[in-house]
């Protein structure tokens, strides 16, 4: 595997994120979390930023 493919895989790995309202756990890309992009809950449709959420990880 080349160096750039390894970085791409690291950036696109799934990270568990729980919705702050309904607590639904979904996988989001690590790159979106690092960029603090707006995430959408697939269950309730809430839009939130990772920096505003206590429930990122594990």
C-alpha positions in Angstrom: 0.0 0.0 0.0 1.3 3.4 -0.9 1.7 6.3 1.6 -1.2 8.3 0.2 -3.6 5.3 0.1 -2.7 4.7 3.8 -3.6 8.3 4.7 -6.8 8.1 2.7 -7.8 5.0 4.6 -7.0 6.7 7.9 -9.1 9.7 7.0 -12.1 7.6 5.8 -12.2 5.2 8.8 -15.6 5.0 10.5 -16.0 6.6 14.0 -19.0 6.0 16.2 -21.0 9.1 16.9 -24.2 9.3 19.0 -26.9 11.9 18.3 -27.1 14.4 21.2 -30.9 14.3 21.1 -32.0 10.7 20.3 -28.8 8.9 21.2 -28.8 6.9 17.9 -25.3 5.7 17.2 -24.1 6.0 13.6 -20.7 5.7 11.9 -19.3 8.9 10.4 -16.0 9.5 8.6 -13.1 10.6 10.7 -12.2 13.3 8.1 -15.6 15.0 8.7 -15.0 15.0 12.4 -11.5 16.4 12.1 -12.8 19.2 9.8 -15.7 19.9 12.2 -18.2 19.5 9.4 -22.0 19.5 10.1 -23.2 15.9 10.7 -26.8 14.7 10.3 -28.5 12.1 12.4 -30.0 9.4 10.2 -32.7 8.7 12.8 -34.1 12.1 13.7 -32.5 14.4 11.1 -30.8 16.7 13.6 -27.9 18.7 12.3 -25.0 19.2 14.7 -21.2 19.9 14.7 -18.8 17.5 16.4 -17.3 20.4 18.5 -20.7 21.0 20.1 -21.3 17.3 20.9 -20.1 15.5 24.0 -20.9 12.1 22.5 -18.1 11.5 20.0 -16.2 8.3 20.2 -16.3 4.8 21.7 
